Amino acid sequence: MMKLEEEAGNGSSLWFYTDNVDELYKAFQTRHAESQSDDPLRIQFSEELNDTFYRARQFGICDPNGYVLYFIKSVEQ
C-alpha cells in the first residue's frame, strides 16, 4: 500500500504486509543497537511495534530518502 502526502520528507509512506512483523522488528532493533549514532544508515523508528485499532500489528522506520516504511501484519481476533 502507498500513501502520498504533502507533509515532511518526500511525502510518501509505504506499507509492506508480512507474516514476520515481530521478527523484522527485532532485526531492525538489533541493527539500530549495533550501529553508531552518527551512522547515516542507522535505523530510525518512526513508530514502535504496536497493535492498532484496525486489528493489525505494525511498526515504522524512516529510510535515508525520507520515506516512512511500515511493516504490518493482520491480526485475527
Beta strands, then each sheet from edge to edge (+ up, - down):
strand 1: 2-4
strand 2: 12-17
strand 3: 44-51
strand 4: 56-62
strand 5: 68-74
sheet 1: 1+ 2- 5- 4+ 3-
end
